[in-house]
């Protein structure tokens, strides 16, 4: 019984300390960065502002949601549209790579398979490119 009380007290201390820094932490089924909460849905991720109690954005990827939440927490309002644009492009190329991979696995036509392999490589390269750009927003100082 004492361990659960001690754990609750330690969690309260950690949570109050994390409100002042830009480190993402998990609480329940959400990710929090300062006053921003990220929740997963079937369509992607929703970002909420706890202070205003309203939804501020939707993203395709968790990486895009964290980058957006960090920009909101750091008052980098100029970067918000850029992060959403990068996340949208990431989602587009990720879906293209899944479609091309499915075509590669299912087709018997060698010309179609070669074409799908080229499209898969291009989509994969773009996906990693946008992932690295979103990482720059996450890990900036």
Secondary structure as GFF3:
##gff-version 3
##sequence-region A 1 141
A	DSSP	alpha_helix	2	18	.	.	.	ID=ss1
A	DSSP	beta_strand	25	27	.	.	.	ID=ss2
A	DSSP	beta_strand	30	33	.	.	.	ID=ss3
A	DSSP	beta_strand	36	40	.	.	.	ID=ss4
A	DSSP	beta_strand	45	49	.	.	.	ID=ss5
A	DSSP	beta_strand	54	59	.	.	.	ID=ss6
A	DSSP	alpha_helix	62	73	.	.	.	ID=ss7
A	DSSP	three_ten_helix	77	79	.	.	.	ID=ss8
A	DSSP	alpha_helix	80	106	.	.	.	ID=ss9
A	DSSP	alpha_helix	110	138	.	.	.	ID=ss10
###
